[in-house]
């Protein structure tokens, strides 16, 4: 069953974050993932917290998403992201 990784990021070092992006993109592709949304313009329709940078990834299933997140390939990117930003990553299973 397809799974999605929904990411909300507050970038505080944009220059360093730019180094993260190509490393992350390569690791996502290695694990069968692809970008559905990548930091485009957002609009708050409900709630009280304005979203930061939003990224939505699609993987073949939740296991593939977890393998990507726990992979050595992503670990390198994650170190950079943690220095350049704060955020949340959530795995959501799609509909069967």
Residue pairs with C-beta under 8 A, 6 or more apart in sequence:
1 61
1 62
1 93
1 94
1 95
1 96
2 58
2 59
2 60
2 61
2 93
2 94
3 58
3 59
3 60
3 61
3 62
3 64
3 65
3 91
3 92
3 93
3 94
4 36
4 56
4 57
4 58
4 59
4 65
4 91
4 92
4 93
4 94
5 33
5 55
5 56
5 57
5 59
5 65
5 68
5 69
5 89
5 90
5 91
5 92
6 54
6 55
6 56
6 89
6 90
6 92
7 53
7 54
7 55
7 56
7 57
7 87
7 88
7 89
7 90
8 51
8 52
8 53
8 54
8 87
8 88
9 52
9 53
9 54
9 55
9 81
9 85
9 86
9 87
10 52
10 53
10 85
10 86
10 87
11 17
11 52
11 53
11 84
11 85
12 84
12 85
12 86
13 83
13 84
13 85
14 84
16 80
16 83
16 84
17 80
17 81
17 84
17 85
19 80
19 84
20 77
20 80
20 81
20 84
23 76
23 77
23 80
24 74
24 77
24 81
25 35
26 73
27 68
27 71
27 73
27 74
27 76
27 77
28 34
28 35
28 57
28 68
28 74
30 68
30 71
30 73
31 59
31 64
31 65
31 67
31 68
31 71
31 73
32 59
32 60
32 64
33 57
33 58
33 59
33 64
33 65
33 68
34 57
34 58
35 55
35 56
35 57
35 58
36 56
36 57
36 58
37 54
37 55
37 56
38 55
38 56
39 53
39 54
39 55
40 54
42 51
42 54
44 50
44 51
52 87
53 85
53 87
57 65
59 65
59 68
61 93
62 91
62 93
65 91
66 91
68 74
69 89
81 87
